[in-house]
Amino acid sequence: MSITIVLGQMAMIFAMIVIGVYLFKSGHLSNESSRQLSWIIVNITNPITLLCAALKDENKIGAKELGIAALCFVAVYIVLVVFAYLIPLILGVEKDRRYEYRMLTIYGNVGFIGIPFASAVLGTSSLIYVAICGLVFNFIMYTYGMQELRNVADKQHKSAVLTETVDNTMDSDRQNKKTGIINSGTVMAVLTLIVYIANIQVPTGVSKFLEYIGNCTTFLSMIVLGVSVAQMIPAKVFKNIRLYGFILIRQIAVPIFIAFLLKPFGLPELMLRTIVIMVAMPAANMPLMVSKQFGIEEENLAAGIIFTTLASIITIPIVIAMI
């Protein structure tokens, strides 16, 4: 893919983020309206965008290739877990703060940002791979990720009162763990794969209706991201020197390493590019939401999410140019 095309897409995405910043600063969007938009994106437009990809006739791939993609994503997440333990050591992070960098390393924003970005840069044909990535992400988040954060909560809360609070939260989380994997994104990802593999056809009117809804995703996502950027405190984000090193390793070196790791296997170009771009995504906010639920200190985690998101405007084109 031409780097000029990628830069053009990134420029458009950046412009949409700026619109979100303006709308918040001018008082036309509030935190509450941003949360409401986020709900619409996560539960309606993003899942429908995935389904629309399955309904398109062009560039259909077989079940075997989908299986290969699933294996690749599982392998990629295993590699990310390994890096999640290496990167904090390389950066000299204090032992009790390493979990934050592990969360930032493993869990990229493959849904909220990944879906509209892949659609804009690689085309809708890439979204079938994004759906598979989303399934693997959810499984790892609600198993390994939840257990990691439960362990952190145990260590951070020492008094009997706090321990009781954490225990109650964990009891609730055990129920959430059963239902957490079953959310609108996961359900639609599974439905997308079923529709895609079975080649299910729907009336033109229905597909157009879904397409109109899905087309809102990119713009709305970037608007909401702009609202978050508008509220960040630059001093807290940009004075964290370790985050600069983290960006270089996690958002540039790691995706390029994974690209060269996978290239000898002769994967289809679209599959390879989609995998690498998903790895290059900025940090997801799911670990932050779980940390808040458990009462875990999350200031550095929040700063990392904001910083990696802003940096991705530069790092993603660099990664694409290198592969």
C-alpha positions as CSV (number, residue, x, y, z in Angstrom):
1,M,0.0,0.0,0.0
2,S,1.3,3.5,-0.9
3,I,2.4,5.4,2.1
4,T,0.8,8.5,0.5
5,I,-2.6,6.8,0.8
6,V,-2.0,5.9,4.4
7,L,-0.9,9.4,5.3
8,G,-4.0,10.7,3.5
9,Q,-6.2,8.5,5.6
10,M,-4.4,9.4,8.8
11,A,-4.8,13.1,8.0
12,M,-8.6,12.6,7.6
13,I,-8.7,10.7,10.9
14,F,-6.7,13.4,12.6
15,A,-9.1,16.1,11.2
16,M,-12.1,14.2,12.6
17,I,-10.3,14.1,16.0
18,V,-9.8,17.8,15.8
19,I,-13.5,18.3,15.2
20,G,-14.2,16.3,18.4
21,V,-11.8,18.5,20.3
22,Y,-13.5,21.6,19.0
23,L,-17.0,20.3,19.7
24,F,-16.1,19.7,23.3
25,K,-14.2,22.9,23.9
26,S,-17.0,24.9,22.3
27,G,-19.6,23.3,24.6
28,H,-21.5,21.4,21.8
29,L,-20.5,18.0,23.2
30,S,-20.3,17.1,26.9
31,N,-18.9,14.1,28.8
32,E,-22.4,12.7,29.1
33,S,-23.1,13.0,25.3
34,S,-19.7,11.5,24.6
35,R,-20.5,8.5,26.8
36,Q,-23.8,8.1,25.0
37,L,-22.1,8.2,21.6
38,S,-19.6,5.6,22.9
39,W,-22.4,3.3,23.8
40,I,-23.9,3.7,20.3
41,I,-20.6,3.0,18.7
42,V,-19.7,0.0,20.8
43,N,-23.1,-1.7,20.8
44,I,-24.6,-0.7,17.4
45,T,-22.4,0.9,14.7
46,N,-19.1,-1.0,15.3
47,P,-20.8,-4.5,15.3
48,I,-22.9,-3.6,12.3
49,T,-19.7,-2.5,10.4
50,L,-18.4,-6.0,11.0
51,L,-21.6,-7.6,9.7
52,C,-21.5,-5.4,6.6
53,A,-18.1,-6.7,5.7
54,A,-19.5,-10.3,5.7
55,L,-22.4,-9.3,3.4
56,K,-20.1,-8.0,0.7
57,D,-19.5,-10.3,-2.2
58,E,-16.0,-9.3,-3.2
59,N,-12.8,-11.0,-2.2
60,K,-14.4,-13.9,-0.3
61,I,-11.9,-16.1,1.5
62,G,-12.3,-19.7,2.6
63,A,-12.7,-21.4,6.0
64,K,-9.1,-22.6,5.9
65,E,-7.8,-19.1,5.5
66,L,-10.0,-17.9,8.4
67,G,-8.5,-20.7,10.5
68,I,-5.0,-19.7,9.6
69,A,-5.9,-16.1,10.6
70,A,-7.2,-17.3,14.0
71,L,-4.0,-19.3,14.6
72,C,-2.0,-16.2,13.7
73,F,-3.8,-14.0,16.1
74,V,-3.5,-16.5,18.9
75,A,0.3,-16.7,18.2
76,V,0.5,-12.9,18.1
77,Y,-1.2,-12.5,21.5
78,I,1.2,-15.1,23.0
79,V,4.1,-13.0,21.6
80,L,2.5,-9.8,23.1
81,V,2.3,-11.5,26.5
82,V,6.0,-12.2,26.4
83,F,6.8,-8.6,25.4
84,A,4.4,-7.5,28.2
85,Y,6.9,-8.9,30.7
86,L,10.0,-7.8,28.9
87,I,9.1,-4.1,28.2
88,P,8.7,-3.0,31.8
89,L,12.1,-4.6,32.6
90,I,13.7,-2.7,29.7
91,L,12.1,0.6,30.8
92,G,13.1,0.1,34.4
93,V,9.5,0.3,35.7
94,E,8.9,-0.2,39.4
95,K,7.7,-3.7,40.2
96,D,4.3,-2.6,41.6
97,R,3.6,-0.5,38.4
98,R,4.6,-3.1,35.8
99,Y,1.0,-4.4,35.5
100,E,0.1,-1.0,33.9
101,Y,2.6,-1.6,31.1
102,R,1.5,-5.2,30.7
103,M,-2.0,-4.0,30.1
104,L,-0.9,-1.3,27.7
105,T,1.3,-3.9,25.8
106,I,-1.2,-6.7,25.4
107,Y,-4.5,-5.0,24.8
108,G,-4.7,-2.8,21.7
109,N,-7.8,-0.9,20.7
110,V,-8.8,-3.3,18.0
111,G,-12.5,-2.5,18.3
112,F,-13.3,1.1,18.9
113,I,-10.4,2.4,16.8
114,G,-9.3,-0.8,14.9
115,I,-12.5,-1.4,13.1
116,P,-13.0,2.1,11.6
117,F,-9.3,2.4,10.9
118,A,-8.9,-0.9,9.1
119,S,-12.1,-0.1,7.1
120,A,-10.7,3.3,6.1
121,V,-7.1,2.2,5.3
122,L,-7.4,-1.4,4.2
123,G,-11.0,-1.6,3.0
124,T,-14.0,-3.5,4.3
125,S,-12.5,-6.8,3.1
126,S,-10.0,-6.6,6.1
127,L,-12.8,-6.6,8.6
128,I,-13.3,-10.3,8.6
129,Y,-9.8,-10.6,10.0
130,V,-10.6,-7.8,12.5
131,A,-13.6,-9.8,13.7
132,I,-11.3,-12.8,14.4
133,C,-8.9,-10.5,16.3
134,G,-11.8,-9.2,18.4
135,L,-12.8,-12.7,19.4
136,V,-9.2,-13.5,20.5
137,F,-8.9,-10.2,22.3
138,N,-12.1,-10.7,24.3
139,F,-11.1,-14.2,25.3
140,I,-7.7,-13.1,26.6
141,M,-9.0,-10.0,28.3
142,Y,-11.7,-11.9,30.2
143,T,-9.4,-14.7,31.3
144,Y,-5.7,-13.7,31.6
145,G,-6.4,-9.9,31.9
146,M,-9.1,-10.2,34.6
147,Q,-6.9,-12.5,36.6
148,E,-3.9,-10.2,36.4
149,L,-6.0,-7.2,37.6
150,R,-7.6,-9.3,40.4
151,N,-4.1,-10.1,41.6
152,V,-3.1,-6.4,41.5
153,A,-6.3,-5.5,43.5
154,D,-5.3,-8.1,46.1
155,K,-1.9,-6.4,46.6
156,Q,-3.1,-2.8,46.6
157,H,-5.9,-3.3,49.1
158,K,-4.6,-4.3,52.4
159,S,-7.1,-3.2,55.1
160,A,-10.0,-5.5,56.0
161,V,-12.6,-3.0,54.8
162,L,-11.0,-2.6,51.4
163,T,-10.4,-6.4,51.2
164,E,-14.1,-6.9,51.7
165,T,-14.9,-4.4,49.0
166,V,-12.5,-6.1,46.6
167,D,-14.0,-9.5,47.5
168,N,-17.5,-8.2,46.8
169,T,-16.2,-6.7,43.5
170,M,-14.6,-10.0,42.6
171,D,-17.8,-11.9,43.3
172,S,-19.6,-9.6,41.0
173,D,-16.7,-10.0,38.5
174,R,-17.0,-13.7,38.5
175,Q,-20.6,-13.2,37.2
176,N,-19.3,-10.6,34.8
177,K,-16.7,-13.0,33.5
178,K,-19.4,-15.4,32.5
179,T,-21.3,-12.6,30.7
180,G,-18.4,-10.3,29.8
181,I,-17.2,-12.3,26.9
182,I,-20.8,-12.5,25.6
183,N,-21.2,-8.8,24.5
184,S,-22.5,-7.2,21.4
185,G,-19.1,-7.1,19.8
186,T,-18.4,-10.7,20.4
187,V,-21.8,-11.9,19.4
188,M,-21.7,-9.9,16.2
189,A,-18.1,-11.1,15.5
190,V,-19.4,-14.7,15.7
191,L,-22.4,-13.8,13.6
192,T,-20.2,-12.2,11.0
193,L,-18.1,-15.3,10.7
194,I,-21.2,-17.5,10.3
195,V,-22.7,-15.2,7.7
196,Y,-19.4,-15.0,5.9
197,I,-18.6,-18.7,5.9
198,A,-22.2,-19.8,5.0
199,N,-22.4,-17.0,2.4
200,I,-25.8,-15.9,3.7
201,Q,-27.5,-13.3,1.4
202,V,-29.9,-10.7,2.6
203,P,-32.2,-8.4,0.5
204,T,-30.5,-5.3,-1.0
205,G,-32.7,-3.0,1.2
206,V,-31.5,-4.6,4.4
207,S,-27.8,-4.5,3.4
208,K,-28.1,-0.8,2.4
209,F,-29.8,-0.1,5.7
210,L,-27.0,-1.8,7.6
211,E,-24.4,0.0,5.4
212,Y,-25.8,3.4,6.2
213,I,-25.6,2.7,10.0
214,G,-22.1,1.2,9.7
215,N,-20.8,4.2,7.7
216,C,-21.3,6.4,10.8
217,T,-18.7,4.4,12.8
218,T,-15.4,6.1,11.8
219,F,-16.7,9.7,12.2
220,L,-18.4,9.1,15.5
221,S,-15.4,7.1,16.9
222,M,-13.0,9.9,16.1
223,I,-15.4,12.5,17.5
224,V,-15.5,10.6,20.8
225,L,-11.7,10.2,20.8
226,G,-11.4,14.0,20.2
227,V,-13.5,14.6,23.4
228,S,-11.0,12.5,25.4
229,V,-8.0,14.3,23.9
230,A,-9.6,17.7,24.7
231,Q,-9.7,16.7,28.4
232,M,-6.2,15.3,28.9
233,I,-3.7,17.1,31.1
234,P,-0.5,17.6,28.9
235,A,1.8,17.8,31.9
236,K,0.8,14.4,33.3
237,V,1.0,12.7,29.9
238,F,4.0,14.3,28.2
239,K,6.3,14.4,31.2
240,N,6.3,10.6,31.6
241,I,9.6,9.8,30.0
242,R,9.0,6.1,30.1
243,L,6.0,6.4,27.8
244,Y,8.3,7.7,25.0
245,G,10.4,4.6,25.2
246,F,7.2,2.5,25.4
247,I,6.0,4.1,22.2
248,L,9.2,3.3,20.3
249,I,9.2,-0.4,21.5
250,R,5.5,-1.3,21.6
251,Q,4.0,0.8,18.8
252,I,6.9,0.6,16.3
253,A,9.4,-2.1,17.1
254,V,6.9,-4.8,18.1
255,P,4.6,-4.5,15.1
256,I,7.6,-4.5,12.7
257,F,9.0,-7.6,14.5
258,I,5.8,-9.5,14.2
259,A,5.5,-8.5,10.5
260,F,9.0,-10.0,9.8
261,L,8.1,-13.0,12.0
262,L,5.0,-13.8,9.9
263,K,6.3,-12.9,6.4
264,P,8.2,-16.2,5.8
265,F,4.8,-18.1,6.2
266,G,3.6,-16.6,2.9
267,L,0.3,-15.2,4.4
268,P,-2.0,-13.3,2.0
269,E,-1.0,-9.6,1.9
270,L,-4.3,-8.4,3.3
271,M,-4.2,-10.8,6.2
272,L,-0.6,-9.8,7.1
273,R,-1.3,-6.1,6.9
274,T,-4.4,-6.4,9.0
275,I,-2.6,-8.4,11.7
276,V,0.3,-5.9,11.8
277,I,-2.1,-2.9,11.9
278,M,-4.1,-4.5,14.7
279,V,-0.8,-5.0,16.7
280,A,0.1,-1.3,16.0
281,M,-3.2,0.0,17.4
282,P,-3.0,2.2,20.5
283,A,-3.8,0.9,24.0
284,A,-7.4,-0.1,24.6
285,N,-9.5,1.4,27.4
286,M,-10.9,-2.0,28.6
287,P,-8.1,-2.5,31.3
288,L,-8.8,1.0,32.5
289,M,-12.5,0.3,33.0
290,V,-11.7,-2.9,34.8
291,S,-9.1,-1.2,37.0
292,K,-11.7,1.4,38.0
293,Q,-14.1,-1.4,38.8
294,F,-11.6,-3.0,41.1
295,G,-10.5,0.3,42.7
296,I,-6.9,0.0,41.3
297,E,-4.7,3.0,40.8
298,E,-4.9,3.8,37.1
299,E,-3.4,7.2,36.5
300,N,-0.4,6.0,34.5
301,L,-2.7,3.6,32.7
302,A,-5.0,6.4,31.6
303,A,-2.0,8.5,30.5
304,G,-0.6,5.6,28.5
305,I,-3.9,5.2,26.7
306,I,-4.1,8.8,25.7
307,F,-0.4,9.1,24.8
308,T,-0.4,5.9,22.6
309,T,-3.6,7.0,20.9
310,L,-2.1,10.4,19.9
311,A,1.2,8.8,19.0
312,S,-0.5,6.3,16.7
313,I,-1.2,9.0,14.2
314,I,2.5,9.0,13.6
315,T,3.5,5.5,14.5
316,I,1.0,3.6,12.3
317,P,2.2,5.2,9.0
318,I,5.8,4.4,10.1
319,V,4.9,0.7,10.7
320,I,3.1,0.4,7.3
321,A,6.0,2.0,5.5
322,M,8.4,-0.5,7.1
323,I,6.4,-3.6,6.1
